[in-house]
Amino acid sequence: MMMRMLPRCQTVSTLLLTALAVAGCGGAKDTQRDSGPSNDLLIIGYDREPDTMNRYATHILEDIESCVVEGLVTNDAQMKIVPVLAAEIPTLANNGVVLRPDGGMDVTWKLRPGVKWHDGRAHTSADVKFTVDAINKGDWKPESVDGFDRITSVDTPDSLTAVVHYKEIYAPYQLQFVRGTLPKHVLDGRDLNTANDYNRAPLGTGPYKVKEWKTGEYILLDAVPNYWRANGEPKIKQLLFRFLANTTTRINLLKSGEVHMVALLPWDKVRELSPLPSLRLNKVVGNGYEHVTLNQRHFAAFADVRVRQALTHAVDRDLLVKTILDGQVDVVNGPIQPLSPAYEPNVTRYAYDTAKANALLDAAGWRRGANGIRSKDGKPFAFTLITQSGFAIRENVSQSLQQSLKAIGVDMQIRLLDGTSISSVWFKGDFDAMLHWWQMGADPELTLFFARDRMPPAGRNINYVDDAALTALLYESDRTADESQRNALLRDAQRRIAQLAPEIVLYNTAKVDAVPATLKGFTGNPTNAGPFWNVHEWEIVPR
């Protein structure tokens, strides 16, 4: 029997208890139902619960949020920036971008006509202006203000035109509104920090809307009737995101059919799941990288470049990839990946070399004690690495890093945090070191991650690296409209970052998504747009 929509009086919790039998309404006889994926329901095993559904405020990947709230643009499967709520991408060539004599820039966004919020109100340029004003007002701190603080004002000459005035050239402008807009008619005059009706169930223009969020268990999304770009509505009626932090649990439920899809499949599970005929493992090279952030503000030893270089030399990255990662990824040496035209391959590389690591620590004044642990000025070289709990690969990599650093006299402890909690910890900077990844957008901007004035809440510089030369390079790249000149500056910046070694760069984030073999339209995505970037095109087509 094909899976049917849940009756209104039937709770989703019942479904979570069993995918085979669901109690009917009013004590009616139990009905048997197929537990496989269908156009009625697709169940996604997700590794963490969102901290908020507000795309501008969340500190984690926006997969669930992006099904509800669309951007003016997105990154497609070929890592191109493509319009969504915008009618076109503004450029110099189409006169959508004007460079002013005073050094500023005006960007005119033409909005797509006929797009409506889920409550039926038209999406207009007033929403674009409201979003910029809300972020720049200062009483609400989104996840990042990067780019928005370069905006002086927004004009709205008509309901479908927003002219964004920048105080300076801002090269990454095309992704300025990738997270979408805030609905003015719902949020105007309100405190966005406490607007929990929106933050837990945002009004959007996307193919789905929030039906239910049961904290600690799941978020259920319903397809939107009369969705503007799906010829009526998405083919798949409901998406159920189950929060399953433990890797083993997530994979076991996928194998049993109680979960139909797992995005960002752990790399060590690829070999195990490849033979299953019910699944298709979709792999793309990711535009991101796994690394250890070294928080120079929180742990003073990391402020010495010799220490940071020593720690990087102590890690056998090739061995990590061959063993724990099962050869599914490649060792990389910086934040911009080979997918990008701004990629610079000729940077300082830190080969596995314990002798060099020991020599650098000696030179930095860290001497071994009788217990084998180094110390300086009476303080032992001891710090704590945080990483995501339930993520077996990260737990194993952390243990390997621990052993590698112990071999050079460094005492590293490991603290595991769930995926939601760790997000708020990194944003506050309340940690010594963290093993994690950055999933990058199509634009190669690095300012957000490495400029000295982009430490939280202004950006994601959670290494707290403070280098004037690097910051100058990054801002010069942002203010350069010519792509080839900008890429040259970004290559210089990559070389400077490698010299500074602000983080231990490990390997790239090859993306493997386990999806039903019957799912049509799924492509994956190399960028931080995530695998749900085109969810409105998905359809279950039985074989």
C-alpha positions in Angstrom: 0.0 0.0 0.0 1.4 3.4 -0.9 2.1 5.8 2.0 -0.7 8.3 2.6 -0.7 11.7 4.1 -1.0 11.8 7.9 -4.7 12.3 9.0 -5.1 15.5 10.9 -5.8 13.8 14.2 -2.8 11.5 13.8 0.5 12.7 15.4 3.9 12.5 13.8 5.2 10.9 17.0 3.2 7.8 16.1 5.1 7.7 12.8 8.4 8.0 14.6 7.6 4.9 16.7 7.0 2.7 13.7 7.0 3.1 10.0 4.9 0.0 9.4 1.8 0.5 11.4 0.1 3.8 12.4 -2.9 4.1 14.6 -6.0 5.5 12.9 -8.2 8.3 14.2 -10.7 7.7 17.0 -9.5 4.2 17.8 -10.1 2.9 14.3 -8.3 -0.3 13.2 -4.6 0.0 12.6 -3.7 0.3 9.0 -0.6 -1.1 7.3 1.5 1.2 5.3 4.6 1.1 3.2 7.5 2.5 5.1 9.5 3.5 2.0 9.9 7.0 0.5 6.9 8.3 -1.5 5.6 11.6 -2.8 3.5 11.7 0.4 6.4 11.7 2.8 10.2 11.8 2.7 12.0 11.2 6.0 15.5 12.7 6.4 17.9 11.7 9.1 19.5 14.9 10.2 22.6 15.2 12.5 21.5 18.1 14.6 18.5 20.3 15.6 18.5 23.9 14.3 19.2 26.6 16.9 16.6 28.7 15.1 14.7 28.7 11.8 15.7 32.3 11.2 18.3 32.0 8.3 20.1 35.2 9.3 20.5 34.1 13.0 21.4 30.5 12.8 25.0 29.4 13.4 24.7 26.0 11.5 23.9 24.9 8.0 20.6 26.2 6.8 19.3 23.1 5.0 15.9 23.0 6.7 15.5 26.8 6.7 16.2 27.0 3.0 13.2 24.8 2.2 11.1 27.6 3.7 12.9 30.9 3.2 14.3 31.5 -0.3 17.1 33.9 -1.2 17.2 36.4 -4.0 19.9 34.0 -5.4 21.3 30.6 -4.6 24.4 28.6 -5.6 23.5 25.8 -8.1 25.1 22.3 -8.5 27.8 23.8 -10.8 28.7 26.4 -8.2 27.2 29.2 -10.2 25.2 32.0 -8.6 21.7 31.9 -10.1 18.6 34.1 -9.4 15.7 32.8 -7.3 13.5 35.7 -6.0 15.6 38.1 -8.1 14.6 38.3 -11.8 18.3 38.5 -12.8 21.8 38.8 -11.3 22.8 42.5 -11.4 26.2 43.0 -13.1 28.2 45.8 -14.7 27.4 44.5 -18.1 23.6 44.7 -17.6 23.8 48.1 -15.8 22.6 46.5 -12.6 25.9 47.6 -10.9 27.2 51.1 -11.1 30.5 52.2 -9.7 30.3 55.7 -8.3 33.0 58.4 -8.7 33.2 58.6 -4.9 34.3 55.0 -4.7 31.0 53.6 -3.7 28.7 51.2 -5.6 25.0 50.9 -6.4 23.4 47.6 -7.0 19.9 47.4 -8.4 18.0 44.2 -7.7 15.0 43.6 -9.9 12.6 41.2 -8.1 10.6 38.5 -9.7 7.0 39.5 -10.1 4.1 37.5 -8.7 6.0 35.9 -5.8 4.0 35.9 -2.6 4.8 35.1 1.0 3.0 32.1 2.4 0.3 34.3 3.9 -0.6 35.6 0.4 1.1 39.0 0.7 3.3 40.1 -2.2 7.1 39.9 -1.8 8.4 43.4 -2.5 11.4 45.6 -2.4 10.2 46.9 0.9 11.2 43.5 2.3 14.7 44.0 1.0 15.0 47.4 2.5 13.6 46.2 5.8 16.1 43.3 6.0 19.1 45.7 5.6 17.7 48.1 8.1 17.0 45.4 10.6 20.5 44.0 10.4 22.2 47.4 10.5 20.1 48.9 13.2 22.3 47.3 15.8 19.8 46.0 18.4 19.7 42.6 16.8 22.9 40.6 16.0 22.5 38.1 13.2 25.1 35.4 12.6 27.2 37.8 10.5 26.9 41.4 9.4 29.5 41.0 6.7 28.5 43.0 3.6 25.5 44.6 5.3 27.7 47.0 7.2 29.0 48.2 3.9 25.5 49.3 2.9 24.5 52.9 3.6 20.9 52.8 2.4 18.4 51.1 0.2 16.0 52.9 -2.2 12.8 51.4 -3.4 11.6 53.3 -6.5 8.9 50.7 -7.1 7.7 47.5 -5.5 9.9 45.3 -7.6 13.1 47.4 -7.5 15.6 47.7 -4.7 18.7 49.9 -5.2 21.3 49.0 -2.6 23.9 51.7 -2.0 27.3 50.6 -0.8 29.8 53.0 0.8 32.6 51.2 -1.1 32.9 48.5 -3.8 31.9 45.2 -2.4 32.8 42.4 -4.8 30.8 39.6 -3.2 27.6 41.6 -3.5 25.9 38.8 -5.6 25.5 36.7 -2.5 24.4 39.5 -0.3 20.8 38.2 -0.1 21.4 34.5 -0.4 19.7 34.1 2.9 16.6 35.8 1.6 14.6 38.7 3.1 12.6 39.3 6.3 8.8 39.9 5.9 8.3 43.6 6.8 4.6 43.2 7.4 5.2 40.6 10.0 8.3 41.8 11.8 8.3 45.6 11.5 8.6 47.2 14.9 9.3 44.0 16.7 12.3 42.7 18.6 13.8 40.1 16.4 15.6 38.5 19.3 12.3 37.5 20.9 10.1 37.0 17.8 9.9 33.3 18.4 6.8 32.9 16.3 8.9 33.8 13.3 12.2 32.2 14.6 10.5 28.8 15.0 8.1 28.9 12.0 9.3 31.7 9.7 7.1 33.1 7.0 8.8 32.4 3.7 8.2 32.2 -0.1 9.7 28.8 -0.4 8.3 25.4 -1.4 7.6 24.3 2.2 6.3 25.7 5.4 6.8 24.6 9.0 3.9 22.4 10.2 5.4 21.2 13.5 8.6 21.5 15.4 8.9 19.1 18.3 12.0 20.1 20.2 14.5 17.3 20.4 12.7 15.1 17.9 11.8 16.5 14.5 10.6 19.3 12.2 7.8 18.5 9.8 7.4 20.6 6.7 4.3 20.8 4.5 4.4 21.5 0.8 3.0 25.0 -0.1 0.0 25.0 -2.4 0.3 27.3 -5.4 4.1 27.5 -5.0 5.3 29.9 -7.6 7.9 27.7 -9.4 6.6 24.2 -9.1 3.5 24.3 -11.4 1.2 24.2 -8.4 3.1 22.7 -5.5 6.2 20.4 -4.9 5.7 16.8 -5.8 6.7 15.6 -2.3 4.0 16.6 0.1 5.8 16.4 3.4 9.5 16.5 4.6 10.2 15.1 8.0 13.6 16.0 9.5 14.4 13.6 12.4 17.1 14.8 14.7 19.6 11.9 15.0 22.9 13.1 16.4 24.4 9.7 16.7 26.0 8.5 13.4 25.4 4.8 14.1 21.7 5.4 14.9 21.3 7.5 11.8 22.8 4.9 9.5 21.0 2.0 11.1 17.6 3.7 10.6 18.6 4.4 7.0 19.4 0.8 6.4 16.1 -0.4 8.0 14.0 2.1 6.0 12.8 4.1 9.0 14.8 7.0 7.5 14.8 7.5 3.7 17.7 9.9 3.3 20.8 11.1 5.1 22.5 14.3 3.8 26.2 14.6 4.3 26.8 10.9 4.8 29.8 10.2 7.0 32.7 9.1 4.8 33.4 6.0 6.7 29.9 4.7 5.9 30.2 4.9 2.1 31.6 1.4 1.7 29.0 -0.1 4.0 26.0 1.5 2.2 27.2 1.3 -1.4 25.7 -2.2 -2.1 22.2 -1.3 -1.0 19.9 -1.2 -4.0 17.3 1.0 -2.2 19.9 3.9 -2.0 21.9 6.1 -4.4 25.0 7.6 -3.0 25.4 11.0 -4.7 28.9 12.4 -4.4 30.2 15.8 -5.3 33.5 17.5 -4.4 32.7 20.0 -1.7 33.6 23.6 -1.6 34.7 23.4 2.0 37.4 22.1 4.3 37.7 20.3 7.6 40.2 22.0 10.0 41.1 22.7 13.6 40.4 26.2 14.6 43.0 27.6 17.1 41.5 30.3 19.2 44.3 32.8 19.8 42.2 34.9 22.1 41.1 32.0 24.4 44.4 30.1 24.6 47.4 32.4 24.6 49.9 29.8 23.3 48.2 29.8 20.0 49.1 33.5 19.4 52.7 32.4 18.6 53.0 31.4 14.9 55.7 28.9 15.7 53.3 27.0 17.9 50.6 26.9 15.3 53.1 25.8 12.7 54.4 23.1 15.0 51.0 21.7 15.7 50.3 21.4 12.0 53.6 19.6 11.3 52.7 17.1 14.1 49.6 15.8 12.2 50.0 13.0 9.6 47.1 14.2 7.4 47.7 11.6 4.7 47.4 8.8 7.2 44.1 10.3 8.5 42.7 10.3 5.0 43.8 6.7 4.2 42.6 5.2 7.4 39.8 7.0 9.2 38.4 8.7 6.1 38.7 5.6 3.9 40.3 7.6 1.1 37.0 9.5 0.4 38.6 13.0 0.7 41.8 14.7 -0.2 44.4 16.5 1.9 44.1 20.3 1.3 46.2 23.3 2.4 43.9 26.2 2.7 40.3 27.6 2.8 39.8 28.1 -1.0 39.3 24.9 -2.8 40.4 23.8 -6.4 36.8 24.3 -7.5 37.3 28.1 -7.3 39.1 30.2 -10.0 40.7 32.0 -7.1 42.4 28.9 -5.8 46.2 29.2 -5.1 48.1 25.8 -5.1 51.5 27.3 -4.3 51.3 28.0 -0.6 53.4 27.0 2.3 52.7 23.4 3.1 53.2 21.6 6.5 54.4 18.1 5.8 54.2 15.6 8.7 57.5 16.2 10.5 57.7 15.6 14.2 61.4 16.7 14.4 60.4 20.1 12.9 57.4 20.4 15.2 59.6 19.7 18.3 62.2 22.2 17.1 59.6 24.9 16.7 58.2 24.4 20.1 61.7 24.4 21.6 62.3 27.7 19.9 59.1 29.1 21.2 60.2 28.3 24.8 58.0 25.3 25.5 60.2 22.7 27.3 59.4 19.1 28.1 59.0 18.2 31.7 59.6 14.9 33.5 56.1 13.8 32.5 56.8 14.5 28.8 54.4 17.5 28.7 55.8 20.8 27.7 55.5 23.9 29.8 56.4 27.6 29.7 56.5 30.1 32.6 55.2 27.4 34.9 52.1 26.7 32.7 51.7 23.3 31.0 50.9 23.2 27.3 47.4 21.8 27.9 44.2 22.7 26.0 40.8 21.3 25.2 39.5 20.5 21.7 35.7 20.6 21.2 34.0 18.7 18.4 30.6 17.3 17.5 29.4 14.3 19.5 27.8 11.4 17.7 29.9 12.1 14.7 32.1 9.0 14.7 34.7 10.3 12.2 35.3 13.5 14.2 35.6 11.6 17.4 38.1 9.3 15.8 40.1 12.1 14.2 40.1 13.9 17.5 41.6 10.9 19.2 44.3 10.7 16.5 45.1 14.3 16.9 45.4 13.8 20.6 48.0 11.1 20.1 49.9 13.1 17.5 50.2 16.1 19.8 51.1 14.0 22.8 54.1 12.8 20.8 55.4 16.4 20.7 54.7 17.1 24.4 51.3 18.7 24.0 48.3 17.7 26.3 45.1 18.0 24.3 41.8 16.9 26.0 38.6 16.3 24.0 35.2 17.6 24.8 32.2 16.4 22.8 29.2 18.7 22.3 26.0 18.0 20.4 25.7 19.7 17.0 23.3 22.4 18.3 25.2 23.4 21.4 28.5 23.6 19.7 27.2 26.3 17.4 26.5 28.7 20.2 29.9 27.9 21.8 31.9 28.8 18.7 29.9 32.0 18.1 30.7 33.1 21.7 34.4 32.2 21.2 34.2 30.1 24.5 36.7 27.3 23.5 40.4 26.6 23.0 40.3 24.7 19.7 37.6 23.2 17.6 37.5 20.4 14.9 34.9 21.3 12.3 34.4 22.5 8.7 33.4 25.6 6.9 31.1 25.0 3.9 31.8 27.9 1.6 29.7 29.7 -0.9 30.4 30.1 -4.6 32.1 33.5 -4.1 35.6 33.1 -2.7 35.4 35.8 -0.1 37.7 35.2 2.9 37.3 38.5 4.7 34.5 37.0 6.9 36.8 34.3 8.2 40.2 36.0 8.6 40.0 39.8 8.7 40.9 41.3 12.1 37.6 43.1 12.5 35.5 40.1 11.5 35.6 38.3 14.9 32.1 37.4 16.2 29.5 38.8 16.1 30.8 40.7 13.0 31.9 37.6 11.2 33.4 34.1 11.5 37.0 34.9 12.5 36.9 32.4 15.4 40.7 31.8 15.1 40.8 35.5 16.3 43.7 36.0 14.0 44.8 39.6 14.0 47.1 40.3 11.1 47.2 43.8 9.5 48.8 42.7 6.2 46.2 39.9 5.7 43.3 42.2 6.6 44.5 44.8 4.1 44.7 42.2 1.3 41.3 40.8 2.1 39.6 44.2 2.0 41.5 45.2 -1.1 40.1 42.0 -2.7 36.6 42.9 -1.6 36.9 46.4 -3.1 38.1 45.1 -6.5 35.5 44.8 -9.2 37.7 43.2 -11.8 37.5 39.4 -11.3 41.0 38.6 -12.4 42.6 41.3 -10.3 40.5 40.2 -7.3 41.5 36.6 -7.7 45.2 37.7 -7.8 44.7 39.4 -4.5 42.9 36.4 -3.0 45.9 34.2 -4.1 48.2 36.6 -2.2 45.8 36.3 0.8 45.9 32.4 0.6 49.7 32.5 0.7 49.7 34.8 3.7 47.1 32.6 5.5 49.4 29.6 4.9 52.4 31.4 6.4 50.4 32.4 9.5 48.9 28.9 9.9 46.0 30.2 12.0 44.3 26.8 11.9 45.3 23.2 11.2 43.9 22.5 7.7 43.1 18.8 7.2 41.1 17.7 4.2 38.3 18.8 1.8 34.6 18.1 2.4 33.6 15.7 -0.3 29.9 15.6 0.0 28.1 12.2 -0.1 24.4 12.2 0.2 22.5 9.0 0.6 19.1 9.4 -1.1 16.4 7.0 -2.2 17.2 5.3 -5.6 13.7 6.4 -6.6 14.4 10.1 -6.0 14.4 12.1 -9.2 15.8 15.7 -9.4 18.4 15.4 -6.6 21.8 16.8 -7.6 23.7 17.6 -4.4 25.6 20.9 -4.2 29.3 21.7 -3.6 28.6 24.9 -1.7 26.9 25.9 1.6 23.6 26.2 -0.3 23.3 22.5 0.7 21.6 19.5 -0.9 18.1 21.0 -0.5 18.8 23.9 -2.8 16.4 22.5 -5.5 14.0 20.6 -3.3 11.0 21.9 -5.2 12.2 19.7 -8.2 12.4 16.5 -6.3 10.0 13.6 -7.0 9.8 10.0 -6.0 9.4 7.9 -9.2 9.0 4.2 -8.4 11.0 1.9 -10.6 
